[in-house]
């Protein structure tokens, strides 16, 4: 559990180190990211913490990530 909370309030970057957004919460087994004005949900198995930033592994379907975040939005 402690490891999971280490992912909060961190910058999220892609595989090239480009800033995507910031981690703000968890929903089920996903990390919620504030990306511009949008909220996105990324499965925890697709992120890793290194060098103080969260790195997204692989290719993300951002439309799907926004859809997944709608469940979180209904509960906050």
Secondary structure, DSSP 8 states (H G I E B T S, - for coil): -HHHHTTTT-EEE-TT--EEEEEEEEETTEEEEEETTEEEEEEGGGEEEETTEEEE-S---HHHHHHHHHHHHHH-
